[in-house]
Amino acid sequence: MTWTGQLSSRPSRDPDGSVDYGNIDYLIIEGDHYTVEGNLGQIDLHAASIRVALVSDGTILASRGIAADR
């Protein structure tokens, strides 16, 4: 795993006081290689699968991903 650019911007505070790390602009899956990029920087990793959890209003929406060719 490599993570670059993670210190390029500071998190902000939402009106409720929670920390906001910004947006995820894209998630690219190519075989067992995953790339996530957004305000948090760019994360590149190799894995058999990943699990993505989106948190909104205290509710966690989870998805288990399996590496697939594009």
mmCIF file of the N, C-alpha and C atoms, coordinates in Angstrom:
data_MODEL
# 
_entry.id   MODEL 
# 
loop_
_atom_site.group_PDB 
_atom_site.id 
_atom_site.type_symbol 
_atom_site.label_atom_id 
_atom_site.label_alt_id 
_atom_site.label_comp_id 
_atom_site.label_asym_id 
_atom_site.label_entity_id 
_atom_site.label_seq_id 
_atom_site.pdbx_PDB_ins_code 
_atom_site.Cartn_x 
_atom_site.Cartn_y 
_atom_site.Cartn_z 
_atom_site.occupancy 
_atom_site.B_iso_or_equiv 
_atom_site.pdbx_formal_charge 
_atom_site.auth_seq_id 
_atom_site.auth_comp_id 
_atom_site.auth_asym_id 
_atom_site.auth_atom_id 
_atom_site.pdbx_PDB_model_num 
ATOM 1   N N  . MET A 1 1  ? 0.838   -1.171  0.000   1.00 0.00 ? 1  MET A N  1 
ATOM 2   C CA . MET A 1 1  ? 0.000   0.000   0.000   1.00 0.00 ? 1  MET A CA 1 
ATOM 3   C C  . MET A 1 1  ? 0.885   1.236   0.000   1.00 0.00 ? 1  MET A C  1 
ATOM 4   N N  . THR A 1 2  ? 0.507   2.206   -0.810  1.00 0.00 ? 2  THR A N  1 
ATOM 5   C CA . THR A 1 2  ? 1.137   3.523   -0.757  1.00 0.00 ? 2  THR A CA 1 
ATOM 6   C C  . THR A 1 2  ? 0.043   4.566   -0.597  1.00 0.00 ? 2  THR A C  1 
ATOM 7   N N  . TRP A 1 3  ? 0.336   5.585   0.184   1.00 0.00 ? 3  TRP A N  1 
ATOM 8   C CA . TRP A 1 3  ? -0.609  6.674   0.423   1.00 0.00 ? 3  TRP A CA 1 
ATOM 9   C C  . TRP A 1 3  ? 0.159   7.966   0.243   1.00 0.00 ? 3  TRP A C  1 
ATOM 10  N N  . THR A 1 4  ? -0.181  8.736   -0.784  1.00 0.00 ? 4  THR A N  1 
ATOM 11  C CA . THR A 1 4  ? 0.498   9.992   -1.067  1.00 0.00 ? 4  THR A CA 1 
ATOM 12  C C  . THR A 1 4  ? -0.488  11.148  -0.982  1.00 0.00 ? 4  THR A C  1 
ATOM 13  N N  . GLY A 1 5  ? 0.025   12.314  -0.666  1.00 0.00 ? 5  GLY A N  1 
ATOM 14  C CA . GLY A 1 5  ? -0.795  13.525  -0.653  1.00 0.00 ? 5  GLY A CA 1 
ATOM 15  C C  . GLY A 1 5  ? -1.724  13.658  0.537   1.00 0.00 ? 5  GLY A C  1 
ATOM 16  N N  . GLN A 1 6  ? -1.575  12.794  1.551   1.00 0.00 ? 6  GLN A N  1 
ATOM 17  C CA . GLN A 1 6  ? -2.515  12.832  2.664   1.00 0.00 ? 6  GLN A CA 1 
ATOM 18  C C  . GLN A 1 6  ? -2.419  14.080  3.526   1.00 0.00 ? 6  GLN A C  1 
ATOM 19  N N  . LEU A 1 7  ? -1.349  14.818  3.422   1.00 0.00 ? 7  LEU A N  1 
ATOM 20  C CA . LEU A 1 7  ? -1.221  16.031  4.224   1.00 0.00 ? 7  LEU A CA 1 
ATOM 21  C C  . LEU A 1 7  ? -1.415  17.295  3.396   1.00 0.00 ? 7  LEU A C  1 
ATOM 22  N N  . SER A 1 8  ? -1.917  17.150  2.161   1.00 0.00 ? 8  SER A N  1 
ATOM 23  C CA . SER A 1 8  ? -2.045  18.311  1.279   1.00 0.00 ? 8  SER A CA 1 
ATOM 24  C C  . SER A 1 8  ? -3.180  19.242  1.696   1.00 0.00 ? 8  SER A C  1 
ATOM 25  N N  . SER A 1 9  ? -4.177  18.739  2.418   1.00 0.00 ? 9  SER A N  1 
ATOM 26  C CA . SER A 1 9  ? -5.240  19.614  2.912   1.00 0.00 ? 9  SER A CA 1 
ATOM 27  C C  . SER A 1 9  ? -5.671  19.150  4.292   1.00 0.00 ? 9  SER A C  1 
ATOM 28  N N  . ARG A 1 10 ? -6.093  20.084  5.093   1.00 0.00 ? 10 ARG A N  1 
ATOM 29  C CA . ARG A 1 10 ? -6.528  19.767  6.452   1.00 0.00 ? 10 ARG A CA 1 
ATOM 30  C C  . ARG A 1 10 ? -8.015  19.467  6.442   1.00 0.00 ? 10 ARG A C  1 
ATOM 31  N N  . PRO A 1 11 ? -8.452  18.559  7.314   1.00 0.00 ? 11 PRO A N  1 
ATOM 32  C CA . PRO A 1 11 ? -9.892  18.288  7.390   1.00 0.00 ? 11 PRO A CA 1 
ATOM 33  C C  . PRO A 1 11 ? -10.638 19.510  7.907   1.00 0.00 ? 11 PRO A C  1 
ATOM 34  N N  . SER A 1 12 ? -11.891 19.612  7.528   1.00 0.00 ? 12 SER A N  1 
ATOM 35  C CA . SER A 1 12 ? -12.737 20.703  7.997   1.00 0.00 ? 12 SER A CA 1 
ATOM 36  C C  . SER A 1 12 ? -13.719 20.163  9.037   1.00 0.00 ? 12 SER A C  1 
ATOM 37  N N  . ARG A 1 13 ? -14.522 21.043  9.589   1.00 0.00 ? 13 ARG A N  1 
ATOM 38  C CA . ARG A 1 13 ? -15.551 20.648  10.562  1.00 0.00 ? 13 ARG A CA 1 
ATOM 39  C C  . ARG A 1 13 ? -16.923 20.870  9.941   1.00 0.00 ? 13 ARG A C  1 
ATOM 40  N N  . ASP A 1 14 ? -17.772 19.862  10.062  1.00 0.00 ? 14 ASP A N  1 
ATOM 41  C CA . ASP A 1 14 ? -19.153 19.994  9.614   1.00 0.00 ? 14 ASP A CA 1 
ATOM 42  C C  . ASP A 1 14 ? -19.934 20.807  10.638  1.00 0.00 ? 14 ASP A C  1 
ATOM 43  N N  . PRO A 1 15 ? -21.133 21.295  10.258  1.00 0.00 ? 15 PRO A N  1 
ATOM 44  C CA . PRO A 1 15 ? -21.928 22.095  11.206  1.00 0.00 ? 15 PRO A CA 1 
ATOM 45  C C  . PRO A 1 15 ? -22.201 21.386  12.534  1.00 0.00 ? 15 PRO A C  1 
ATOM 46  N N  . ASP A 1 16 ? -22.253 20.052  12.519  1.00 0.00 ? 16 ASP A N  1 
ATOM 47  C CA . ASP A 1 16 ? -22.504 19.322  13.767  1.00 0.00 ? 16 ASP A CA 1 
ATOM 48  C C  . ASP A 1 16 ? -21.226 19.104  14.584  1.00 0.00 ? 16 ASP A C  1 
ATOM 49  N N  . GLY A 1 17 ? -20.073 19.609  14.075  1.00 0.00 ? 17 GLY A N  1 
ATOM 50  C CA . GLY A 1 17 ? -18.816 19.497  14.786  1.00 0.00 ? 17 GLY A CA 1 
ATOM 51  C C  . GLY A 1 17 ? -17.971 18.290  14.415  1.00 0.00 ? 17 GLY A C  1 
ATOM 52  N N  . SER A 1 18 ? -18.505 17.387  13.589  1.00 0.00 ? 18 SER A N  1 
ATOM 53  C CA . SER A 1 18 ? -17.736 16.208  13.194  1.00 0.00 ? 18 SER A CA 1 
ATOM 54  C C  . SER A 1 18 ? -16.659 16.580  12.176  1.00 0.00 ? 18 SER A C  1 
ATOM 55  N N  . VAL A 1 19 ? -15.599 15.783  12.136  1.00 0.00 ? 19 VAL A N  1 
ATOM 56  C CA . VAL A 1 19 ? -14.486 16.027  11.221  1.00 0.00 ? 19 VAL A CA 1 
ATOM 57  C C  . VAL A 1 19 ? -14.873 15.544  9.826   1.00 0.00 ? 19 VAL A C  1 
ATOM 58  N N  . ASP A 1 20 ? -14.598 16.365  8.822   1.00 0.00 ? 20 ASP A N  1 
ATOM 59  C CA . ASP A 1 20 ? -14.895 16.041  7.425   1.00 0.00 ? 20 ASP A CA 1 
ATOM 60  C C  . ASP A 1 20 ? -13.583 15.961  6.659   1.00 0.00 ? 20 ASP A C  1 
ATOM 61  N N  . TYR A 1 21 ? -13.250 14.766  6.177   1.00 0.00 ? 21 TYR A N  1 
ATOM 62  C CA . TYR A 1 21 ? -12.001 14.555  5.442   1.00 0.00 ? 21 TYR A CA 1 
ATOM 63  C C  . TYR A 1 21 ? -12.151 14.800  3.949   1.00 0.00 ? 21 TYR A C  1 
ATOM 64  N N  . GLY A 1 22 ? -13.305 15.280  3.519   1.00 0.00 ? 22 GLY A N  1 
ATOM 65  C CA . GLY A 1 22 ? -13.499 15.613  2.111   1.00 0.00 ? 22 GLY A CA 1 
ATOM 66  C C  . GLY A 1 22 ? -14.107 14.482  1.313   1.00 0.00 ? 22 GLY A C  1 
ATOM 67  N N  . ASN A 1 23 ? -13.990 14.608  -0.001  1.00 0.00 ? 23 ASN A N  1 
ATOM 68  C CA . ASN A 1 23 ? -14.625 13.683  -0.928  1.00 0.00 ? 23 ASN A CA 1 
ATOM 69  C C  . ASN A 1 23 ? -13.685 12.591  -1.400  1.00 0.00 ? 23 ASN A C  1 
ATOM 70  N N  . ILE A 1 24 ? -14.277 11.478  -1.802  1.00 0.00 ? 24 ILE A N  1 
ATOM 71  C CA . ILE A 1 24 ? -13.568 10.480  -2.599  1.00 0.00 ? 24 ILE A CA 1 
ATOM 72  C C  . ILE A 1 24 ? -13.989 10.757  -4.027  1.00 0.00 ? 24 ILE A C  1 
ATOM 73  N N  . ASP A 1 25 ? -13.027 11.125  -4.861  1.00 0.00 ? 25 ASP A N  1 
ATOM 74  C CA . ASP A 1 25 ? -13.334 11.462  -6.244  1.00 0.00 ? 25 ASP A CA 1 
ATOM 75  C C  . ASP A 1 25 ? -13.494 10.225  -7.105  1.00 0.00 ? 25 ASP A C  1 
ATOM 76  N N  . TYR A 1 26 ? -12.682 9.202   -6.853  1.00 0.00 ? 26 TYR A N  1 
ATOM 77  C CA . TYR A 1 26 ? -12.858 7.967   -7.606  1.00 0.00 ? 26 TYR A CA 1 
ATOM 78  C C  . TYR A 1 26 ? -12.247 6.768   -6.909  1.00 0.00 ? 26 TYR A C  1 
ATOM 79  N N  . LEU A 1 27 ? -12.787 5.603   -7.267  1.00 0.00 ? 27 LEU A N  1 
ATOM 80  C CA . LEU A 1 27 ? -12.269 4.306   -6.854  1.00 0.00 ? 27 LEU A CA 1 
ATOM 81  C C  . LEU A 1 27 ? -12.105 3.500   -8.125  1.00 0.00 ? 27 LEU A C  1 
ATOM 82  N N  . ILE A 1 28 ? -10.878 3.087   -8.419  1.00 0.00 ? 28 ILE A N  1 
ATOM 83  C CA . ILE A 1 28 ? -10.597 2.295   -9.617  1.00 0.00 ? 28 ILE A CA 1 
ATOM 84  C C  . ILE A 1 28 ? -10.174 0.901   -9.176  1.00 0.00 ? 28 ILE A C  1 
ATOM 85  N N  . ILE A 1 29 ? -10.800 -0.116  -9.777  1.00 0.00 ? 29 ILE A N  1 
ATOM 86  C CA . ILE A 1 29 ? -10.463 -1.509  -9.485  1.00 0.00 ? 29 ILE A CA 1 
ATOM 87  C C  . ILE A 1 29 ? -9.967  -2.138  -10.777 1.00 0.00 ? 29 ILE A C  1 
ATOM 88  N N  . GLU A 1 30 ? -8.712  -2.589  -10.755 1.00 0.00 ? 30 GLU A N  1 
ATOM 89  C CA . GLU A 1 30 ? -8.116  -3.276  -11.897 1.00 0.00 ? 30 GLU A CA 1 
ATOM 90  C C  . GLU A 1 30 ? -7.460  -4.548  -11.374 1.00 0.00 ? 30 GLU A C  1 
ATOM 91  N N  . GLY A 1 31 ? -8.171  -5.669  -11.537 1.00 0.00 ? 31 GLY A N  1 
ATOM 92  C CA . GLY A 1 31 ? -7.674  -6.930  -10.995 1.00 0.00 ? 31 GLY A CA 1 
ATOM 93  C C  . GLY A 1 31 ? -7.587  -6.837  -9.487  1.00 0.00 ? 31 GLY A C  1 
ATOM 94  N N  . ASP A 1 32 ? -6.391  -7.058  -8.932  1.00 0.00 ? 32 ASP A N  1 
ATOM 95  C CA . ASP A 1 32 ? -6.213  -6.952  -7.483  1.00 0.00 ? 32 ASP A CA 1 
ATOM 96  C C  . ASP A 1 32 ? -5.591  -5.621  -7.062  1.00 0.00 ? 32 ASP A C  1 
ATOM 97  N N  . HIS A 1 33 ? -5.625  -4.632  -7.956  1.00 0.00 ? 33 HIS A N  1 
ATOM 98  C CA . HIS A 1 33 ? -5.069  -3.300  -7.680  1.00 0.00 ? 33 HIS A CA 1 
ATOM 99  C C  . HIS A 1 33 ? -6.221  -2.312  -7.507  1.00 0.00 ? 33 HIS A C  1 
ATOM 100 N N  . TYR A 1 34 ? -6.222  -1.616  -6.374  1.00 0.00 ? 34 TYR A N  1 
ATOM 101 C CA . TYR A 1 34 ? -7.256  -0.639  -6.055  1.00 0.00 ? 34 TYR A CA 1 
ATOM 102 C C  . TYR A 1 34 ? -6.606  0.731   -5.895  1.00 0.00 ? 34 TYR A C  1 
ATOM 103 N N  . THR A 1 35 ? -7.241  1.755   -6.469  1.00 0.00 ? 35 THR A N  1 
ATOM 104 C CA . THR A 1 35 ? -6.785  3.134   -6.310  1.00 0.00 ? 35 THR A CA 1 
ATOM 105 C C  . THR A 1 35 ? -7.962  3.976   -5.845  1.00 0.00 ? 35 THR A C  1 
ATOM 106 N N  . VAL A 1 36 ? -7.763  4.699   -4.752  1.00 0.00 ? 36 VAL A N  1 
ATOM 107 C CA . VAL A 1 36 ? -8.757  5.628   -4.226  1.00 0.00 ? 36 VAL A CA 1 
ATOM 108 C C  . VAL A 1 36 ? -8.102  7.000   -4.227  1.00 0.00 ? 36 VAL A C  1 
ATOM 109 N N  . GLU A 1 37 ? -8.808  7.999   -4.757  1.00 0.00 ? 37 GLU A N  1 
ATOM 110 C CA . GLU A 1 37 ? -8.249  9.350   -4.749  1.00 0.00 ? 37 GLU A CA 1 
ATOM 111 C C  . GLU A 1 37 ? -9.327  10.355  -4.415  1.00 0.00 ? 37 GLU A C  1 
ATOM 112 N N  . GLY A 1 38 ? -8.922  11.365  -3.680  1.00 0.00 ? 38 GLY A N  1 
ATOM 113 C CA . GLY A 1 38 ? -9.827  12.449  -3.314  1.00 0.00 ? 38 GLY A CA 1 
ATOM 114 C C  . GLY A 1 38 ? -9.091  13.427  -2.431  1.00 0.00 ? 38 GLY A C  1 
ATOM 115 N N  . ASN A 1 39 ? -9.844  14.166  -1.616  1.00 0.00 ? 39 ASN A N  1 
ATOM 116 C CA . ASN A 1 39 ? -9.240  15.130  -0.707  1.00 0.00 ? 39 ASN A CA 1 
ATOM 117 C C  . ASN A 1 39 ? -8.297  14.470  0.282   1.00 0.00 ? 39 ASN A C  1 
ATOM 118 N N  . LEU A 1 40 ? -8.466  13.180  0.521   1.00 0.00 ? 40 LEU A N  1 
ATOM 119 C CA . LEU A 1 40 ? -7.615  12.455  1.459   1.00 0.00 ? 40 LEU A CA 1 
ATOM 120 C C  . LEU A 1 40 ? -6.273  12.079  0.861   1.00 0.00 ? 40 LEU A C  1 
ATOM 121 N N  . GLY A 1 41 ? -6.058  12.368  -0.410  1.00 0.00 ? 41 GLY A N  1 
ATOM 122 C CA . GLY A 1 41 ? -4.837  11.992  -1.106  1.00 0.00 ? 41 GLY A CA 1 
ATOM 123 C C  . GLY A 1 41 ? -5.114  10.824  -2.036  1.00 0.00 ? 41 GLY A C  1 
ATOM 124 N N  . GLN A 1 42 ? -4.087  10.072  -2.372  1.00 0.00 ? 42 GLN A N  1 
ATOM 125 C CA . GLN A 1 42 ? -4.249  8.902   -3.241  1.00 0.00 ? 42 GLN A CA 1 
ATOM 126 C C  . GLN A 1 42 ? -3.715  7.677   -2.520  1.00 0.00 ? 42 GLN A C  1 
ATOM 127 N N  . ILE A 1 43 ? -4.537  6.633   -2.489  1.00 0.00 ? 43 ILE A N  1 
ATOM 128 C CA . ILE A 1 43 ? -4.152  5.368   -1.880  1.00 0.00 ? 43 ILE A CA 1 
ATOM 129 C C  . ILE A 1 43 ? -4.139  4.310   -2.973  1.00 0.00 ? 43 ILE A C  1 
ATOM 130 N N  . ASP A 1 44 ? -3.002  3.632   -3.116  1.00 0.00 ? 44 ASP A N  1 
ATOM 131 C CA . ASP A 1 44 ? -2.863  2.513   -4.057  1.00 0.00 ? 44 ASP A CA 1 
ATOM 132 C C  . ASP A 1 44 ? -2.581  1.269   -3.235  1.00 0.00 ? 44 ASP A C  1 
ATOM 133 N N  . LEU A 1 45 ? -3.335  0.192   -3.490  1.00 0.00 ? 45 LEU A N  1 
ATOM 134 C CA . LEU A 1 45 ? -3.071  -1.039  -2.771  1.00 0.00 ? 45 LEU A CA 1 
ATOM 135 C C  . LEU A 1 45 ? -3.402  -2.249  -3.621  1.00 0.00 ? 45 LEU A C  1 
ATOM 136 N N  . HIS A 1 46 ? -2.772  -3.350  -3.266  1.00 0.00 ? 46 HIS A N  1 
ATOM 137 C CA . HIS A 1 46 ? -3.028  -4.644  -3.894  1.00 0.00 ? 46 HIS A CA 1 
ATOM 138 C C  . HIS A 1 46 ? -3.639  -5.539  -2.833  1.00 0.00 ? 46 HIS A C  1 
ATOM 139 N N  . ALA A 1 47 ? -4.786  -6.152  -3.153  1.00 0.00 ? 47 ALA A N  1 
ATOM 140 C CA . ALA A 1 47 ? -5.475  -7.026  -2.201  1.00 0.00 ? 47 ALA A CA 1 
ATOM 141 C C  . ALA A 1 47 ? -6.406  -7.957  -2.960  1.00 0.00 ? 47 ALA A C  1 
ATOM 142 N N  . ALA A 1 48 ? -6.713  -9.103  -2.371  1.00 0.00 ? 48 ALA A N  1 
ATOM 143 C CA . ALA A 1 48 ? -7.659  -10.037 -2.977  1.00 0.00 ? 48 ALA A CA 1 
ATOM 144 C C  . ALA A 1 48 ? -9.056  -9.439  -3.004  1.00 0.00 ? 48 ALA A C  1 
ATOM 145 N N  . SER A 1 49 ? -9.405  -8.651  -1.989  1.00 0.00 ? 49 SER A N  1 
ATOM 146 C CA . SER A 1 49 ? -10.701 -7.979  -1.925  1.00 0.00 ? 49 SER A CA 1 
ATOM 147 C C  . SER A 1 49 ? -10.601 -6.816  -0.957  1.00 0.00 ? 49 SER A C  1 
ATOM 148 N N  . ILE A 1 50 ? -11.580 -5.933  -1.022  1.00 0.00 ? 50 ILE A N  1 
ATOM 149 C CA . ILE A 1 50 ? -11.656 -4.822  -0.081  1.00 0.00 ? 50 ILE A CA 1 
ATOM 150 C C  . ILE A 1 50 ? -13.084 -4.732  0.438   1.00 0.00 ? 50 ILE A C  1 
ATOM 151 N N  . ARG A 1 51 ? -13.245 -4.013  1.529   1.00 0.00 ? 51 ARG A N  1 
ATOM 152 C CA . ARG A 1 51 ? -14.574 -3.738  2.068   1.00 0.00 ? 51 ARG A CA 1 
ATOM 153 C C  . ARG A 1 51 ? -14.706 -2.232  2.187   1.00 0.00 ? 51 ARG A C  1 
ATOM 154 N N  . VAL A 1 52 ? -15.778 -1.684  1.639   1.00 0.00 ? 52 VAL A N  1 
ATOM 155 C CA . VAL A 1 52 ? -16.019 -0.251  1.661   1.00 0.00 ? 52 VAL A CA 1 
ATOM 156 C C  . VAL A 1 52 ? -17.204 0.018   2.582   1.00 0.00 ? 52 VAL A C  1 
ATOM 157 N N  . ALA A 1 53 ? -17.049 0.954   3.499   1.00 0.00 ? 53 ALA A N  1 
ATOM 158 C CA . ALA A 1 53 ? -18.143 1.343   4.391   1.00 0.00 ? 53 ALA A CA 1 
ATOM 159 C C  . ALA A 1 53 ? -18.374 2.836   4.257   1.00 0.00 ? 53 ALA A C  1 
ATOM 160 N N  . LEU A 1 54 ? -19.583 3.227   3.919   1.00 0.00 ? 54 LEU A N  1 
ATOM 161 C CA . LEU A 1 54 ? -19.966 4.626   3.816   1.00 0.00 ? 54 LEU A CA 1 
ATOM 162 C C  . LEU A 1 54 ? -20.802 4.968   5.038   1.00 0.00 ? 54 LEU A C  1 
ATOM 163 N N  . VAL A 1 55 ? -20.452 6.054   5.694   1.00 0.00 ? 55 VAL A N  1 
ATOM 164 C CA . VAL A 1 55 ? -21.164 6.447   6.902   1.00 0.00 ? 55 VAL A CA 1 
ATOM 165 C C  . VAL A 1 55 ? -21.929 7.728   6.608   1.00 0.00 ? 55 VAL A C  1 
ATOM 166 N N  . SER A 1 56 ? -23.233 7.695   6.843   1.00 0.00 ? 56 SER A N  1 
ATOM 167 C CA . SER A 1 56 ? -24.074 8.856   6.611   1.00 0.00 ? 56 SER A CA 1 
ATOM 168 C C  . SER A 1 56 ? -25.115 8.936   7.723   1.00 0.00 ? 56 SER A C  1 
ATOM 169 N N  . ASP A 1 57 ? -25.170 10.048  8.400   1.00 0.00 ? 57 ASP A N  1 
ATOM 170 C CA . ASP A 1 57 ? -26.142 10.255  9.479   1.00 0.00 ? 57 ASP A CA 1 
ATOM 171 C C  . ASP A 1 57 ? -26.104 9.135   10.514  1.00 0.00 ? 57 ASP A C  1 
ATOM 172 N N  . GLY A 1 58 ? -24.918 8.619   10.814  1.00 0.00 ? 58 GLY A N  1 
ATOM 173 C CA . GLY A 1 58 ? -24.780 7.585   11.822  1.00 0.00 ? 58 GLY A CA 1 
ATOM 174 C C  . GLY A 1 58 ? -25.090 6.187   11.337  1.00 0.00 ? 58 GLY A C  1 
ATOM 175 N N  . THR A 1 59 ? -25.495 6.041   10.063  1.00 0.00 ? 59 THR A N  1 
ATOM 176 C CA . THR A 1 59 ? -25.802 4.730   9.506   1.00 0.00 ? 59 THR A CA 1 
ATOM 177 C C  . THR A 1 59 ? -24.634 4.278   8.649   1.00 0.00 ? 59 THR A C  1 
ATOM 178 N N  . ILE A 1 60 ? -24.164 3.054   8.845   1.00 0.00 ? 60 ILE A N  1 
ATOM 179 C CA . ILE A 1 60 ? -23.061 2.528   8.050   1.00 0.00 ? 60 ILE A CA 1 
ATOM 180 C C  . ILE A 1 60 ? -23.633 1.654   6.941   1.00 0.00 ? 60 ILE A C  1 
ATOM 181 N N  . LEU A 1 61 ? -23.294 1.994   5.708   1.00 0.00 ? 61 LEU A N  1 
ATOM 182 C CA . LEU A 1 61 ? -23.670 1.213   4.543   1.00 0.00 ? 61 LEU A CA 1 
ATOM 183 C C  . LEU A 1 61 ? -22.412 0.521   4.065   1.00 0.00 ? 61 LEU A C  1 
ATOM 184 N N  . ALA A 1 62 ? -22.389 -0.807  4.091   1.00 0.00 ? 62 ALA A N  1 
ATOM 185 C CA . ALA A 1 62 ? -21.163 -1.527  3.775   1.00 0.00 ? 62 ALA A CA 1 
ATOM 186 C C  . ALA A 1 62 ? -21.328 -2.347  2.513   1.00 0.00 ? 62 ALA A C  1 
ATOM 187 N N  . SER A 1 63 ? -20.240 -2.505  1.795   1.00 0.00 ? 63 SER A N  1 
ATOM 188 C CA . SER A 1 63 ? -20.193 -3.336  0.592   1.00 0.00 ? 63 SER A CA 1 
ATOM 189 C C  . SER A 1 63 ? -18.891 -4.095  0.579   1.00 0.00 ? 63 SER A C  1 
ATOM 190 N N  . ARG A 1 64 ? -18.944 -5.372  0.332   1.00 0.00 ? 64 ARG A N  1 
ATOM 191 C CA . ARG A 1 64 ? -17.738 -6.182  0.255   1.00 0.00 ? 64 ARG A CA 1 
ATOM 192 C C  . ARG A 1 64 ? -17.393 -6.316  -1.217  1.00 0.00 ? 64 ARG A C  1 
ATOM 193 N N  . GLY A 1 65 ? -16.193 -5.862  -1.606  1.00 0.00 ? 65 GLY A N  1 
ATOM 194 C CA . GLY A 1 65 ? -15.775 -5.913  -2.993  1.00 0.00 ? 65 GLY A CA 1 
ATOM 195 C C  . GLY A 1 65 ? -14.862 -7.094  -3.250  1.00 0.00 ? 65 GLY A C  1 
ATOM 196 N N  . ILE A 1 66 ? -15.000 -7.683  -4.394  1.00 0.00 ? 66 ILE A N  1 
ATOM 197 C CA . ILE A 1 66 ? -14.114 -8.759  -4.820  1.00 0.00 ? 66 ILE A CA 1 
ATOM 198 C C  . ILE A 1 66 ? -13.404 -8.280  -6.071  1.00 0.00 ? 66 ILE A C  1 
ATOM 199 N N  . ALA A 1 67 ? -12.119 -8.461  -6.119  1.00 0.00 ? 67 ALA A N  1 
ATOM 200 C CA . ALA A 1 67 ? -11.341 -7.998  -7.262  1.00 0.00 ? 67 ALA A CA 1 
ATOM 201 C C  . ALA A 1 67 ? -11.914 -8.559  -8.545  1.00 0.00 ? 67 ALA A C  1 
ATOM 202 N N  . ALA A 1 68 ? -12.109 -7.683  -9.518  1.00 0.00 ? 68 ALA A N  1 
ATOM 203 C CA . ALA A 1 68 ? -12.640 -8.098  -10.816 1.00 0.00 ? 68 ALA A CA 1 
ATOM 204 C C  . ALA A 1 68 ? -11.926 -7.324  -11.901 1.00 0.00 ? 68 ALA A C  1 
ATOM 205 N N  . ASP A 1 69 ? -11.751 -7.963  -13.050 1.00 0.00 ? 69 ASP A N  1 
ATOM 206 C CA . ASP A 1 69 ? -11.124 -7.273  -14.167 1.00 0.00 ? 69 ASP A CA 1 
ATOM 207 C C  . ASP A 1 69 ? -12.074 -6.232  -14.718 1.00 0.00 ? 69 ASP A C  1 
ATOM 208 N N  . ARG A 1 70 ? -11.478 -5.141  -15.193 1.00 0.00 ? 70 ARG A N  1 
ATOM 209 C CA . ARG A 1 70 ? -12.278 -4.072  -15.805 1.00 0.00 ? 70 ARG A CA 1 
ATOM 210 C C  . ARG A 1 70 ? -12.595 -4.404  -17.220 1.00 0.00 ? 70 ARG A C  1 
# 
